[in-house]
Amino acid sequence: MGQCFSWSAPPKRQRRRYPFAAAYRSNAFAQPYPQTVTPIYPRTAPAAYNPQLPPASPWPWAATPRTPVASWNIPPTIVINPQLSTQRNRHPFLDWDTSQPASNATARYGAVTHPLNNYHLGQTATSPPLSSMIVSLTSTAPAFPPRPIQAATNLNWPWDTIHIERSDGAALRVGDVLHAIFRHLAKDLSHRELVAMSGEEWDRVDRNFPFMIGLTAVQARYTSFSPSSSEEFSSASRSVKPGLIAAGIVSAWTWAATLLQSSAVAYKYGISGPWWYASGATIQVLLFAMIAAKLKLNAPFAHTWLEVVGARWGKAAHLVFMFFGLATNIIVSSMLILGGSATVTDLTGMSTIAACFLIPLGVAIYVVVGGMRSTLLCDYTHTTVLFAIIFTFVFTVYATSDKIGSPSKMYDLLTTAAQQAPVSGNAHGSYVTMRSKNGLIFGVINIIGNFATVFQDQAYFQRAIASQPSTTVKAYLLGGLAWFAIPFTLATTLGLSAVALRNDPAMRPLSAADVSAGLPAAAAASALLGKAGASALLVLLFLAVTSATSAELIAVSSLLTYDVYKRYINPAATETQIMRVSHLMVAFYALVIGLAGLIFFYIGVSMGWLYTFMGVILGSGVAPIALCITWSKANRMGCIIGAAAGFAAGIVAWLVTTSTLNGGVINVTTSGGDLEMLAGNLASIGVGGIIATATSYIWPEDYDFESTRAINRPAPASTESDEPKEATEKEPSIEKKVQEKAPSVADSFDAVEVEDELDPVALNKAYNFAAWSSLVLLVVLILLIPLPLFFASTIYGKAGYTTWVVIGIIWTFISAFSVVLYPLWESRDALGLISKGIIKDIFARGSGKYVEPAREAA
Ligand SMILES: NC(N)=O
């Protein structure tokens, strides 16, 4: 919303107005000052701001003696800082779309445009310094000379006066003024005022929105969030509530493997498979709650975890860990594509090559259009349908199917299957025992691999970044516990059905390769429900694959944008360039994973193989990365060497074990064995963890996390700061100035809100809560429950098995409530807002479009 402004001093001291203009981005205009120019600024600025000199360049006016500011003599003399002035040809021309945060403003001189960085925002706004002032938003230029301001006429809004005051009595700075204007325009808009806006005004707002689809269009029209800002695109303005974040975590963590590999291990090892799959991949999400709390504490404005590594340890560490980060994303994405395309081909006959490309490209479209928030909203809808389909399978198998229909019948069929083909390594060859040697080996591999894919995957950091700081921990604990039910219950249903129905004529026989490709679930779904079952599984898989792929696309896009493009190619990137590159990187990465899926498919690497392999090459980065973000003593060189040495040790251990156990034959089949993968996984995570931890104890750093907290930190416009002082002590280089003008999240926050949300005491408390609760859950899930059952060699009777199944079903219900109904409840206000807007659009005159008065989560 473009405005023009006039200035006046506080009411008691003077009421005379002075012109000041903020222009449309696309429609700059000048509001001339009187021609009498007296270089008096600054005169009596407080010490903290002294001396107030403009930067040496690139401003053309700095070429002249650096006494820059114009004033005019109408007592008491007030000089507006040139950052706020609009005097064409003499001073930079403020170019600001006031519907965007002040950080989007640019100062323009002729054809040269520069962002307003922290240095500029920290300068005193007026001379003499004033601690309060009134800014009037007016519909026409008020004076000097009385010339109408083009394109800003006919505004007749009632909220035309902003009183800006610093509570500490210090002088107002440029940032204070711009932030106050932005907050005022963003918040003080009642519905009545909104409705009173003319169509022309809305047209101006509309020009800021790009093309959007579906949910994104609804979000943009009826809420205050616009995916046209890079902050919203990559971080959903860091305002998302815990239920929706939890749904996003569930959805990003529900891979094709979660449905297919979990069922495959149920098929191979019996009931221990689903348990180890679920618990061995839940604990990492729970433990990640600690990392998330530390991230909010130590780098609250970072976009990516690699930014944190780079800020703390510099370029070498940044590049080394970028390898691990991108390798993680590529492996996870490839598994998604492999699992998705294998099942699509199996159930529909579609070409695997086509499926490899169609899945990521389809997802890329909605990611580009909607960004992070739409990804989360799609995650939510996907999770909802996902639970509905899981319940369909559960009730078919355990209640209605004439082939199985009850836990008791399932138990009988599993017992028969074990008699016909006992499971090697299981107590009495039974399917209904936790005593499963291979199940346990898989459990260990699973735990290690999933540490890597949570702790090194930007997708999970991204959800921590997108969440409200105060509720991040809650979101991760909720998300982790809710997710457990998906593989556990689905595999206990479909994976075991594939065993139970082995003698059923409708059940197709499964080869070892089919099992490795994750096909037992599809075979069971078809045998149980025919075409309907195949379709339901296809939909289930489609939802899982698309939302997890969308998480990967946006995660890699963020890494490539912020950690490659912005860090190494164009540190001065503008908001527009960042958005453009983010979009391009989504499309680029969609192609990359299509190709990766294709390559793995042709060399015969299946989803199951990759799933057990991921810890071999990724495991060594887990401890170093966790230590970097959470521990002040972590040693840089020790962590880099630990990651590299662990990587080498993992590969060597894996290959040597393969060769030793298979008479020197190393190929895809021999290297995919349980023990071979176990050796590689253990060596990788073990060596990486031991070296990183030991060196950090021997040569501890004493790091204060200041440089990571400074990543993208906005100018604290309403508090005292040393930035102006820094600027005067050491003139910032052009590059530094431009870097500081990252499109910053905090520009979209109220300063007080930021302070409250990032209160270190509260965040430390959240960290402690995350630490003890996740450790307790870890002990329960992977030690207290499974190990006594393993060592006691318990084989369940019918009642025991039924209880096991019922607990799974109850857990699934609770999960569904947590990530399907709870997000609706917590977003009831936003939903009400959207409903009202839609109803008004359809049934009433005028526009139902709405801008929320304050920034709240969707
Ligand atoms: N996300 C997993 N490991 O299913």
PDBQT file of the ligand as one rigid body, heavy atoms in Angstrom, charges set to zero:
ROOT
HETATM    1  N1  LIG A 901      11.514 -41.539   7.751  1.00  0.00    +0.000 N 
HETATM    2  C1  LIG A 901      11.704 -42.817   7.812  1.00  0.00    +0.000 C 
HETATM    3  N2  LIG A 901      12.846 -43.276   8.255  1.00  0.00    +0.000 N 
HETATM    4  O1  LIG A 901      10.809 -43.545   7.472  1.00  0.00    +0.000 OA
ENDROOT
TORSDOF 0
